[in-house]
């Protein structure tokens, strides 16, 4: 026969057991909750970057943007490398996040902005805010840093490369893509392929094939976009030939593709501000890249090599 004390003990044990089961189910439920790309979060990154001020090479805003990127990557468990060097007397800083094991896949963008709005119809003396040109690609990669988990990094080493010094071309003797040329020269491991995103946030988004990009890689990305219902925005037709941050990798024989909306009418003007962008445009690009990496990211291309880069 149970005593009063044993009955209390039994009930307490039962209550503790049930509490533990509820806690376990809660944890399991949270773990099972999918994490996916959020265009609104990406848009918040665009706004935060623009709030830092102009981000041209050597400016306080540029250093603040590099610190912002680095902090976000570390928050989400990425190993971070800063590539700092000088070019024409100014400090250039690439920020590279790395996570995973296996063949390398590099996603790149630039975070710097143009110091002079040389295409502005009214005032060419002001810097470009760079919401789309410098902000949108950065925002997409930052949001991908949050959502790419072991389902991706268990298949490949993902590198998220934020290049500096892309947008000073033709000013003061600068050539294009100073940061990405440096990064390509410093590769210790050859990527299976490279995808660069630049100016992808335009509210009236049209993303065409770029002539110099690796065709099989473009076709794979655009087919995937079409299967997701984005065929109206990812137009599988060639339109522009562009020197951008994918170019240094192409010159090394590495497959590389550029995703860009080069018909953005506010390019290199003071009107390149967040109100010209949409979260939906960022969502489409981010979701396509997320789906690419969470699927089978290393199939559908010709024979590729990924490994240590041989010295010349």
N, C-alpha and C positions, 0 to 999 in steps of 0.2 A: 504494500500500500504506500502511495506517495505521500511524503510529508509535505507540509506547507513550504519548507525551505527548498526541497528537491523540485517541487512544482515550479517555484519561482526561477530556479536555476535552469530548468528545462525550457521554460518560456523565454528566458533571456538568451539561451543558446540558439533557440529557433529564430528569434528576432535578429540576432547577429548574423545567422546564416542567410536569412532573407535579405538583409542589408547588403551583405557581400555579393549575393547573386544579382541584385539590382545594380550595384556598382559595376560588376563585371559586364552585365548586359549593356550598361551605358557606355563603357569603354569600347566594347566591341562595336556598338552602334556608331560611335564617333569615328572609330578606325575605318569602318566600312563606308563612311560618307565620302563620296567622290569629290575631288578638288579639280576644278577645271578653270580654263582661262576666262577672265572677267574683263570685258571691254571697259566697264566703268572704272575698275581699279587702274587699268592702263591709262585711261583719260586723266585720272587723278595724278599719275606720275607726270604726264605732260604739263599739267598746271603747276605742279610743284617745281619742275625744272624751270619753267618760264618765270616763276616767282623769284628764282635765284638771280635773275638779270641776264644780260647777254653772256654767252658762254664761249666767246672766241678765245683762241689760244693766248695764254698769258693773263687772262682777266680773272678777277676774284670769282666771278660766276663760274668760270671753267673749273677752278680748283674746288669750289663748293659742289659742283655737279659730280666731279670725280669722287668726292667724299660721300655724296648721297648714294651713288651707284655702289660703291664699296660697302657701305653700311647695309644696304638692302641685300646684297649678295651674302654677306656674312650672316645676316639674320636668318637666312634660309639655308644655311649649311654649306655654302659654296666656298671652296678654297680660292683665295683671291691673290692675284699677282698684279702689281703695278709696274708697268714698263715706262720709266721716266728717262727722257733724254732731251737734249737741246737741239733746236733747229733754227738757224738764222737768228740766234740770240734770244730765242723765246723757249720757255719750258713746255714740252709736249708730254702728255701722260695718257697712256692707254691703261684701261682697267680690264682685266680678264678673269672671269670666274670659271672654275673647273670642278666637275663632279663626275664620278662614275668610273667604270673600268671597261677596257676593251678599245676597239677602234675609235678614233677621234672624229667627231662631227662638230664643226665650228659654225656657230651662228654669229653674225657680226652686224654692227651698225656704227654710226658715229654720233657722238654727243656734243661736239663743238658746233658753234654757229659762226656765221659770216660777220666780220667786224664792220662791213659797210654794205648798206642796202643798195647796191649798184644798179639794180633794175627797178627801183622805186620810181613811180611816176611823179612824185612830188619832192621828196627829200632823200638824196643819196648819201648824206653825211652820217646818217644814224645806223647803228648796228641792227642786224636782223634778230627778232625775238626767237625765231627758230622753233616754233611749236611743232610744225610738220618736219621741217628740214633740220634734223638733229634731235627733235623731241619725240616724234612718233615712233621711230625705230627703237630708240632707247626705252621707251615705255613698253613696247611689245616684249623686248627681251627681259626687262625687269619683272613683268608679270609672268613670263615663262619661268623665270627663276623661282617663283613661288610655287608653280604647279607641277614642275617636272620632278617626279619622284623615282623610286627604285624600279618601276616598270620601264623607265627610260634608261636610267643610269646603270641598270643591270645589264643592258645590251651594249652600251657604248659609253665612251667618255665624252661628255658634252662640254664644250667650251663656249661661253658667252663672252664675246669680245666687243668691248666698247672703245672705239677708236677715237683718238683726238687728231686734230690737224687735217681733217678732210676738207673743210669748207673755206680755206683761205686761198684757193687757186687763183693765180694771176695777180694777187695783191702782194706787193713788196718782193717780187721774185719767187713767191711760193708756187710749188707745183701741187697737184692734187694728191690727196690720200697719203699724206706724210706718215700718219700713225699706222695705217694698215701696211704700208710698204715696210716699215720698221718691224712690225709684228711678223710679217711673212718671212723676212730675213732672219728672224730669231727663232723660227720654228724648231723645236726639238723632236717633234713627231708630226709626220705628214698626215693631214686630215683625209678621211675618205672623201669628204666633199665639204664645201663651204656654201652657206646661204647668207646673203647680206640683205637686210631690210632698210629701206631709206625712203622717206616721204610716203608713208603708207596710210596716213590718217585723214586725207582729204575727204570731206563729207560727200563730195561727188566723185567717188573712187572709181578709177579705171586702171587696172594693172595689166599691162601688155608684156609679151615676151621682149626681152632686151637682146639685141643682135649678138653681142659678144659672149653671152652666157652659155654654159654647157647645155645643149639641147635636151639630152635625156633627163637631166635634172629638172629643167624647166617643165618638161612635159609631165613628169611625175607629180610635181607640185600643182600644176594647173589642172591635171586630171582629178587629183584628189579634191581640189577646190570645187570643181564641177560636180563631183559626186556628193558634195556637201550642200549643193544648191547655190553655189556662189559663182556660177559660170558667167553671170552678167557682169561681175566685177573683175574676175580673172579672165581676161580676154586672150585666148590662145592664138594671137596674131602678133607678128613682129611689128614694132613701130620705131623704137629709138636704139641708137648705139651709144652707150654711155661709159665713160671712165669713172669708176666708183671704187668702193672698198673691196669689191670682188676681183678687181683687175690684177693686183699684185699676186694673188693666188693662181689665177688663170695663167699668168706669165711663168709660173713654176710648174705648169702642167697639172695643177690640181683642179678637179671639177668644181665649178663655182657658178652660182646663179644669183642674179640681182632681182629682188622684188621691189618695184618702184612705180609710183604714179608721177611720171615726168611731165604731165600736162597740168600740173598744179599752177594756177595763175598767180599765186602770191609768192612764188619762188624768188628769193633774194630781194624781198621788199619788207617794209616795216609792218605790212599787214599779215605776215605769217604768224598769226596769233591763235590761241586755243579755240576761239569761236569759229574758226574755219574748218575745224576737225569734228569728227563724230566718234563716239564710243563704238558705234556699230562697225565702222570701218576698221578700227583697231581690233575689234572682236573677230572679224572675218580672217584677218591675217594671222592673228594669234592662234585661233582655233585650227587653222590649216596646219600651221607649224607644229602645234601640240599633237594633232592627229598623226602627222607624219612621224614624229619621234616616238609616240606611244604605240605605233603599229609595228611595222618591220622596216626600220629606217635604213637598213643596209642592203635592201634588195632592189631589183629593177634597173640597176646600172650595169654598165660593162665591167669587166674585171678591173678592180681597183686595188691599190696598195695603201696600207696605213701602217706607219711605223717610223723608226728613227730616220731622220733626214741625213743623207750622206753629205760629208763635207766636199766642197768643190776641189 
